[in-house]
Amino acid sequence: MTEYEKLANAIVLQAVKDYRHALKHQKKCPNSRDAKAQIDELERFFRSGWYTALTTVDGEYLITELRKEALK
């Protein structure tokens, strides 16, 4: 794995961790503006050209799976 691939993976993994955290926070505090703003920002990232340059994992699929996970 190249250094570029390691960096790309680290960026995506951090976004996933942040998204999970924001979804959990929203579940605890449904009216949280901060959680909603972070979720919106991360979903824009998962749908962005930059995200698709970093990984081959479909952003919509990732959003769907992480939302399912958060509902458990």
C-alpha positions as CSV (number, residue, x, y, z in Angstrom):
1,M,0.0,0.0,0.0
2,T,1.4,3.4,-1.0
3,E,1.6,6.4,1.4
4,Y,-1.2,8.0,-0.7
5,E,-3.5,5.0,-0.2
6,K,-2.7,5.0,3.5
7,L,-3.6,8.7,3.7
8,A,-6.8,8.2,1.7
9,N,-7.9,5.4,3.9
10,A,-7.2,7.4,7.0
11,I,-9.3,10.3,5.7
12,V,-12.3,8.0,4.9
13,L,-12.0,6.1,8.2
14,Q,-12.0,9.4,10.2
15,A,-15.1,10.6,8.3
16,V,-16.8,7.3,9.1
17,K,-15.9,7.6,12.8
18,D,-17.2,11.2,12.8
19,Y,-20.4,10.2,11.1
20,R,-21.1,7.4,13.5
21,H,-20.5,9.8,16.4
22,A,-22.8,12.4,14.9
23,L,-25.5,9.9,14.3
24,K,-25.3,8.6,17.9
25,H,-25.4,12.2,19.2
26,Q,-28.5,12.9,17.1
27,K,-30.1,9.8,18.4
28,K,-29.6,11.0,22.0
29,C,-30.4,14.6,21.2
30,P,-32.8,14.7,18.2
31,N,-32.9,18.5,18.2
32,S,-29.2,19.0,18.2
33,R,-28.2,21.5,15.5
34,D,-24.6,20.6,15.8
35,A,-25.2,16.9,15.1
36,K,-27.5,17.8,12.2
37,A,-24.9,20.1,10.7
38,Q,-22.1,17.6,11.1
39,I,-24.3,14.8,9.5
40,D,-25.1,17.1,6.6
41,E,-21.4,18.0,6.1
42,L,-20.3,14.4,6.2
43,E,-23.0,13.3,3.8
44,R,-21.9,16.0,1.3
45,F,-18.3,14.6,1.7
46,F,-19.5,11.0,1.0
47,R,-21.2,12.3,-2.1
48,S,-18.3,14.4,-3.3
49,G,-15.8,14.0,-6.1
50,W,-13.0,14.2,-3.5
51,Y,-14.5,11.2,-1.7
52,T,-14.7,9.2,-5.0
53,A,-11.0,10.1,-5.6
54,L,-10.1,8.6,-2.3
55,T,-12.0,5.3,-2.4
56,T,-14.0,3.0,-4.6
57,V,-16.7,2.4,-1.8
58,D,-20.0,3.9,-2.9
59,G,-20.8,6.9,-0.7
60,E,-24.6,6.3,-0.8
61,Y,-24.1,2.7,0.2
62,L,-21.9,3.8,3.1
63,I,-24.4,6.3,4.3
64,T,-27.2,3.7,4.2
65,E,-25.2,1.1,6.0
66,L,-24.0,3.5,8.7
67,R,-27.6,4.8,9.3
68,K,-28.8,1.2,9.6
69,E,-26.0,0.5,12.1
70,A,-27.0,3.6,14.1
71,L,-30.6,2.4,14.4
72,K,-29.6,-0.7,16.2
